[in-house]
Each structure stands twice: as structure tokens, then as C-alpha cells.
Amino acid sequence: MTTTYAALLRGINVGGSRKVPMADLRTLLADLGHDDVRTYLQSGQAVFSSGHGNEESLAGEITQAIEKRFGFGVDVIVRDHAYLRAVADACPFPAADLEPKQLHVTYLSAPVTPDRFAAIRQDAFLPEEFRLGDRALYLYAPNGLGRSKLAEQLSKPRITKGLTATTRNWNTVVKLVEMTGT
């Protein structure tokens, strides 16, 4: 059975030397035996169909292939359409009423409990807020991610230790649901 997935690459093409051209990423995924390979934007999203593996093994395979081809490691999270749809549908914030730059989802490599975030006093960051979901963290940052003091706290190593975490704005969240659903 073939499943459609999104691969979310963390920290590429945002400055520095970690450049992965999207055409090369599409070729790499096709060379790994995946079908219907497409990319979205330059910031590290690819959609593909595969009849082998699971999310974790596919992420590992892609990570290794990128390191072999480009000479640097990249954290990769792979999620299927059903998961991406469920995350979008479960958004605890009124997405339709917000600007896409105000709402973000941080996809996490593993489930987390509220205990991990207990040291963060959310009331100190209002009107910014976050909520936890299934291997996801929803962030409302009314002034955008780049100005968010709460996002800065949420990305500290003491919070993300042992996790791969990669954040996408709401436009990208919705687009990945759309792309994996076809």
C-alpha cells in the first residue's frame, strides 16, 4: 500500500552553509524509490508517496541520504496525510480569524507531556500563547515568530532536549495537508 508523506527538514536554506536546492531534494527522494515527489517553498518541505517504511524509518533514510549527498546532517520529521490533517483540525486557536504569520505549529519527533514546559509561565508572555497537541505544539504569536519571546523560550535546549522540533507557519501547515491529500 502506498502512503503520501511530508518530509519536514529542519534548518535548511535559511542562511549559512546548509543549502539544499529543492530540485536536488526531489531527485534525492526519487533516487530513494519514492514517487510523486514535490517540494513546497525553499525552506525544507517535500511531499512524496512511498510503499515502504514508516515515518521514523523514512526520516532516518532521508537524513542519511542528505548527509551523504550534501555533507551535513539535517534533522527530518516525516508525517503522513492523516496526521497532518488531524493536527490542522485540532488547532486550539481560531485559525480562520488569524493572520497565517500569527499561528505556527512546531512538529515534534515524539510525544511530550506538559511537564516539559512547566518552567514556562505562559502568563508572562501574553498575548502570546502555546498549546500542546499530538507530537505538535501550537503557537499563537500575534507579532510574528521573529519577534516572539515565547518562541525563544520554547526553543531553548532544556525544552527541546532529546527531540527534533521544526516549526511551520499556518500557511505551510494548510498547504502540506492539501499536498499530501492528493
Salt bridges, closest charged atoms under 4 A:
ASP24 OD1 - ARG69 NH2 3.80
GLU55 OE1 - ARG79 NH1 3.44
GLU55 OE1 - ARG135 NH1 3.34
GLU61 OE1 - HIS34 NE2 2.90
GLU61 OE2 - HIS52 NE2 3.59
ASP89 OD1 - ARG85 NH1 3.13
ASP123 OD2 - ARG121 NH2 2.94
GLU129 OE1 - ARG131 NH2 2.56
ASP134 OD1 - ARG135 NE 3.53
GLU178 OE2 - LYS175 NZ 2.99
